[in-house]
């Protein structure tokens, strides 16, 4: 399938470097991006990849960015002024940072062993990544998954460990919820992926990191509590933060 004129050259680039052969169909669409299934090039040894395509500036909103962007540094004075004044150039810079930051966050977390999709390549407003699903069908969002109490407990234990690993890698997701966690209970050794990471923050520099961590824990545990999981979100977030401060993660 063909995409917009702004995106197609980047897709052609991915085809040209023999990562994919074609874009097949969309599997998820949100306010910020649409995710497509792509047929992988035989040289990759994969069957499919996922391609996240960020929507054009005119169709996106950065109103929620303030808490996440704080403490990100812009060394160019023109960039800083444009960013603060929200000029067209500033928005363009912000857009590029948003996409590039997600790719770098995914790369760092994947290397740290966190259950995120393996990032393959960034090309303009697109990120090519591991496809997590079966036979071209994406795995289920946690929000829509039917889990037994035992399955819910197992996935929560793994998710909690991943939140801890993320913090140990100096990142807080910042928007974690049942809507950006993919699950596949039939893959008992690999049952989840955490997605949507452009807003993740570094707790060493962002003063909002602790509050964002508390919200991540509260939002995810709130879902699992409906499935019989019993833990105290406030205590868990406080314990994670204290251990991170003591460099114990």
Buried (B, 14 or more C-beta within 10 A) or exposed (E): EEBEEEBEEBBEBBBEEEBBBEBBEBBBEEEBBBBBBBBBBEEBEBEBBBBBBBBEBEEBEBEEBEBBBEEBEBEEEEBBEBBEEEEEBBBEBBBEBBBEBBBBBBBBBBEBEBBBBBBBBBBBBBBBBBBBBEEEEBBBBBEEBEBEEEBBBBBBEBBBEBBBBBBBBBBBBBBBBBBBBBBBBEEEEEBBBBBBBBBBBBBEEBEBBBBBBBBBBBBBBEBBBEBEBEEEBEEBBBEBBEBBEEEEB
